[in-house]
Amino acid sequence: MLFDEEGVGDDFLSAMSDVTPLAPNDKVTITQADKTLAQQLKRQALELHLKQANNYLSSEVTRFVKPDDLLSFKQDGVQDGVFKNLRLGKYALEGVLNLQQTSFENSRQLLFDAIHNNQQKGIRCMLIKHGRGARSKPIAAYLKSLVNQWLAQMPEVIAFHSAQIHHGGSASVYVLLKKSEQHKAHNKELHRKNSLVKTRY
């Protein structure tokens, strides 16, 4: 077998003479899985944007509190006995949100989501850890002041009070949430059934 300068045999070249070389292809084939993933990521980004756009919590402090100040708030209609039990930490804590060492913007969104989601789940009492902020810069108790302000702005929150020592004291706050419409309807139905049973017997 004869070879040319590049070492390719004449027989091989003859055999390949009627073969058309493939055109270079620089296109990337996108599979259905790739499309699905891209759509999912786009949807998640849109949902995050909508959440942040719907977050009405203020971004500036209007009233500063001190590191050792007790936070206290209740809406009209909250019974004194209920508020006292909250203040004394007598309600079971069904959720805990720790905002310490978290940036301002993340804290704002985390608190907004936690309050809204927990209320929808039927959670009635939760604990938020905001820290005392005694050494925070440039303003002491900055996050604590914001939490105090944010909680009062949310209609889902009917009362809050700084926690007992064993739950963090002035570095944490108990939050009492309004019953969701779903749980109100459920309790109303239970009450109706109990009334029927009592009437029957």
C-alpha positions as CSV (number, residue, x, y, z in Angstrom):
1,M,0.0,0.0,0.0
2,L,1.4,3.4,-1.0
3,F,1.2,6.3,1.4
4,D,1.3,10.0,0.6
5,E,3.3,12.6,2.4
6,E,0.9,12.7,5.3
7,G,0.9,9.0,5.7
8,V,-2.6,8.3,4.2
9,G,-2.8,5.3,1.9
10,D,-3.9,5.6,-1.7
11,D,-6.4,2.8,-1.3
12,F,-8.0,4.6,1.7
13,L,-8.3,7.9,-0.3
14,S,-9.9,6.1,-3.2
15,A,-12.4,4.4,-1.0
16,M,-13.3,7.7,0.6
17,S,-13.5,9.8,-2.6
18,D,-17.3,9.8,-2.8
19,V,-17.9,10.5,0.9
20,T,-19.2,14.0,1.7
21,P,-17.7,15.5,4.8
22,L,-20.1,16.5,7.6
23,A,-20.7,20.2,7.9
24,P,-19.4,21.7,11.2
25,N,-22.3,22.0,13.7
26,D,-22.0,24.6,16.4
27,K,-25.6,24.3,17.5
28,V,-26.4,23.1,21.0
29,T,-29.3,20.7,21.3
30,I,-31.7,21.7,24.1
31,T,-33.6,18.8,25.6
32,Q,-37.1,18.9,27.1
33,A,-35.5,18.6,30.5
34,D,-33.4,21.7,29.9
35,K,-36.5,23.6,28.9
36,T,-38.4,22.4,32.0
37,L,-35.5,23.5,34.3
38,A,-35.3,26.9,32.6
39,Q,-39.0,27.4,33.0
40,Q,-38.9,26.4,36.6
41,L,-36.0,28.8,37.4
42,K,-37.8,31.6,35.6
43,R,-41.0,30.9,37.6
44,Q,-39.2,30.8,40.9
45,A,-37.5,34.2,40.1
46,L,-40.9,35.7,39.2
47,E,-42.4,34.4,42.4
48,L,-39.5,35.9,44.5
49,H,-39.9,39.2,42.7
50,L,-43.7,39.3,43.4
51,K,-43.1,38.4,47.0
52,Q,-40.6,41.2,47.4
53,A,-42.9,43.6,45.5
54,N,-45.8,42.8,47.8
55,N,-43.7,43.3,50.9
56,Y,-45.2,46.6,52.3
57,L,-43.0,46.6,55.5
58,S,-41.2,49.9,55.9
59,S,-37.5,50.2,55.1
60,E,-36.7,53.0,57.5
61,V,-37.0,53.2,61.3
62,T,-39.5,55.8,62.5
63,R,-39.0,55.2,66.2
64,F,-35.9,53.8,67.8
65,V,-36.0,51.6,70.9
66,K,-33.1,50.9,73.3
67,P,-31.4,47.5,73.6
68,D,-33.0,46.8,77.0
69,D,-36.5,48.2,76.1
70,L,-39.5,45.8,76.3
71,L,-41.5,45.6,73.2
72,S,-45.3,45.6,73.8
73,F,-48.3,45.9,71.5
74,K,-51.9,44.6,71.2
75,Q,-54.7,45.4,68.8
76,D,-58.1,46.6,70.1
77,G,-60.2,43.6,71.0
78,V,-57.4,41.4,72.4
79,Q,-58.5,40.4,75.9
80,D,-56.3,41.5,78.8
81,G,-56.1,37.8,80.0
82,V,-54.9,36.7,76.6
83,F,-52.3,39.4,76.5
84,K,-51.1,38.6,80.0
85,N,-50.6,34.9,79.1
86,L,-48.6,36.0,76.0
87,R,-46.5,38.3,78.1
88,L,-45.8,35.5,80.7
89,G,-44.9,33.0,77.9
90,K,-47.7,30.7,78.7
91,Y,-48.6,29.8,75.1
92,A,-46.9,27.0,73.3
93,L,-44.4,28.3,70.7
94,E,-45.3,26.7,67.4
95,G,-42.6,28.5,65.4
96,V,-39.3,30.2,65.9
97,L,-37.6,32.7,63.6
98,N,-34.0,33.7,64.3
99,L,-33.0,37.0,62.6
100,Q,-29.7,37.5,64.4
101,Q,-26.7,37.9,62.2
102,T,-29.1,38.4,59.2
103,S,-28.9,41.4,56.9
104,F,-31.6,44.1,57.0
105,E,-33.2,43.2,53.6
106,N,-33.2,39.5,54.4
107,S,-34.7,40.1,57.8
108,R,-37.5,42.1,56.3
109,Q,-38.4,39.4,53.8
110,L,-37.9,36.5,56.2
111,L,-40.2,38.1,58.8
112,F,-42.8,39.0,56.2
113,D,-42.9,35.5,54.8
114,A,-42.8,33.8,58.2
115,I,-45.7,35.8,59.7
116,H,-47.9,35.4,56.6
117,N,-47.1,31.6,56.1
118,N,-47.5,30.7,59.8
119,Q,-50.8,32.5,60.1
120,Q,-52.1,30.6,57.0
121,K,-51.0,27.3,58.6
122,G,-53.0,28.1,61.7
123,I,-50.0,28.8,63.9
124,R,-51.1,31.1,66.7
125,C,-47.9,31.9,68.7
126,M,-44.3,32.1,67.6
127,L,-41.0,33.5,68.9
128,I,-38.8,35.9,66.9
129,K,-35.2,36.3,68.0
130,H,-33.9,39.8,67.0
131,G,-31.1,40.3,69.4
132,R,-30.6,43.3,71.7
133,G,-28.3,45.1,69.3
134,A,-26.3,46.8,72.1
135,R,-23.2,46.8,69.9
136,S,-24.8,47.2,66.5
137,K,-23.4,49.9,64.2
138,P,-24.1,52.7,63.4
139,I,-27.2,52.7,65.6
140,A,-27.8,50.5,68.6
141,A,-30.8,48.2,68.5
142,Y,-31.4,48.9,64.8
143,L,-32.9,45.5,63.9
144,K,-34.9,45.4,67.2
145,S,-36.4,48.8,66.3
146,L,-37.3,47.5,62.9
147,V,-38.9,44.3,64.2
148,N,-41.0,46.4,66.6
149,Q,-42.1,48.5,63.7
150,W,-42.7,45.7,61.2
151,L,-44.8,43.6,63.6
152,A,-47.2,46.5,64.3
153,Q,-47.6,47.0,60.5
154,M,-48.9,43.4,59.9
155,P,-52.6,42.8,60.2
156,E,-51.9,39.1,60.9
157,V,-50.2,40.1,64.2
158,I,-52.8,40.9,67.0
159,A,-50.2,41.2,69.8
160,F,-46.6,40.9,70.7
161,H,-44.4,41.3,73.8
162,S,-40.8,40.8,74.7
163,A,-40.0,37.3,75.9
164,Q,-39.3,35.9,79.3
165,I,-35.7,35.4,80.3
166,H,-35.6,31.7,79.4
167,H,-36.7,32.5,75.9
168,G,-34.2,35.4,75.3
169,G,-35.7,38.2,77.3
170,S,-35.4,41.6,75.6
171,A,-33.5,40.0,72.7
172,S,-36.7,38.1,71.6
173,V,-40.4,38.7,71.2
174,Y,-43.5,36.6,71.5
175,V,-45.9,37.1,68.6
176,L,-49.6,36.2,68.7
177,L,-51.2,35.6,65.3
178,K,-54.8,36.1,64.2
179,K,-56.7,32.9,63.3
180,S,-56.8,32.2,59.6
181,E,-60.2,32.2,57.9
182,Q,-59.8,28.5,57.3
183,H,-59.4,27.8,61.0
184,K,-62.2,30.2,61.9
185,A,-64.5,28.2,59.6
186,H,-63.3,24.9,61.1
187,N,-63.9,26.0,64.7
188,K,-67.3,27.3,63.7
189,E,-68.2,24.0,62.3
190,L,-67.0,22.2,65.4
191,H,-69.0,24.5,67.6
192,R,-72.1,23.8,65.4
193,K,-71.7,20.1,65.7
194,N,-71.2,20.3,69.5
195,S,-74.3,22.4,69.8
196,L,-76.3,19.8,67.8
197,V,-75.0,16.9,70.1
198,K,-76.0,18.8,73.2
199,T,-79.4,19.6,71.9
200,R,-80.0,16.0,70.9
201,Y,-79.2,14.7,74.4
